[in-house]
Amino acid sequence: MLERLMKGETTKYDLEFLFHETIEAEMCEAARNLPDTPEGRNEALRMQAEAHRNALERRNVTERDLFHPDVIRSNPDIFGPFFR
């Protein structure tokens, strides 16, 4: 998806991916200050999962809305049946 954005693609999938990642990154900013310990890493993973869910809800989309069909077709090992 990043490659598509760098090429200037602006389909609904490309834009939703960009919006999602931007929102998610903003929500995860606090995780940068967590200690580099098993507990800190677990908390960072928890925060990222929560940010992911919140970003989807905020834009009222699902994960299927974030990836262009060409990307899904080109990467069957990454995108399972949920995306098809």
C-alpha positions as CSV (number, residue, x, y, z in Angstrom):
1,M,0.0,0.0,0.0
2,L,2.9,2.4,0.7
3,E,4.2,1.8,-2.8
4,R,0.8,2.7,-4.2
5,L,0.7,5.9,-2.2
6,M,4.2,6.8,-3.3
7,K,3.0,6.4,-6.9
8,G,0.2,8.9,-6.2
9,E,-2.7,6.4,-6.1
10,T,-5.8,7.9,-4.5
11,T,-8.5,5.2,-4.6
12,K,-10.8,4.9,-1.6
13,Y,-8.6,2.0,-0.4
14,D,-5.4,4.0,-0.7
15,L,-6.9,7.0,1.2
16,E,-8.5,4.8,3.9
17,F,-5.1,3.1,4.4
18,L,-3.4,6.4,4.8
19,F,-6.0,7.8,7.2
20,H,-6.0,4.7,9.2
21,E,-2.2,4.5,9.6
22,T,-2.0,8.2,10.5
23,I,-4.7,7.9,13.1
24,E,-3.2,4.8,14.5
25,A,0.3,6.3,14.7
26,E,-1.1,9.3,16.6
27,M,-2.8,7.1,19.1
28,C,0.4,5.0,19.6
29,E,2.6,8.0,20.3
30,A,2.6,7.4,24.0
31,A,4.0,3.9,23.5
32,R,7.3,5.4,22.4
33,N,8.0,6.3,26.1
34,L,7.4,2.8,27.4
35,P,10.4,0.9,28.8
36,D,12.2,-1.6,26.6
37,T,11.2,-4.5,28.9
38,P,8.9,-7.5,28.3
39,E,6.1,-5.6,30.2
40,G,6.7,-2.4,28.2
41,R,6.6,-4.3,24.9
42,N,3.4,-6.1,25.9
43,E,1.8,-2.8,26.8
44,A,2.9,-1.3,23.5
45,L,1.3,-4.3,21.6
46,R,-1.9,-3.8,23.6
47,M,-1.9,-0.1,22.8
48,Q,-1.3,-0.8,19.1
49,A,-4.2,-3.3,19.0
50,E,-6.5,-0.8,20.7
51,A,-5.4,2.0,18.4
52,H,-6.1,-0.2,15.4
53,R,-9.6,-1.0,16.6
54,N,-10.2,2.7,17.4
55,A,-8.9,3.9,14.1
56,L,-11.3,1.5,12.3
57,E,-14.2,2.7,14.4
58,R,-13.4,6.4,14.0
59,R,-13.4,6.1,10.2
60,N,-16.4,3.6,10.3
61,V,-14.5,1.1,8.1
62,T,-13.3,-2.5,8.3
63,E,-9.9,-4.0,7.5
64,R,-11.2,-4.9,4.0
65,D,-11.6,-1.2,3.3
66,L,-7.8,-0.5,3.9
67,F,-6.3,-2.6,1.1
68,H,-6.8,-2.3,-2.6
69,P,-8.0,-5.5,-4.3
70,D,-4.8,-5.7,-6.5
71,V,-2.7,-5.7,-3.3
72,I,-4.8,-8.5,-1.8
73,R,-4.6,-10.6,-5.0
74,S,-0.9,-10.0,-5.3
75,N,-0.3,-11.2,-1.7
76,P,-2.4,-14.3,-1.0
77,D,0.1,-15.4,1.7
78,I,-0.6,-12.3,3.7
79,F,-4.3,-11.9,3.0
80,G,-6.5,-14.8,4.0
81,P,-10.0,-15.7,3.1
82,F,-11.4,-12.8,5.1
83,F,-10.2,-10.4,2.5
84,R,-11.5,-12.3,-0.6
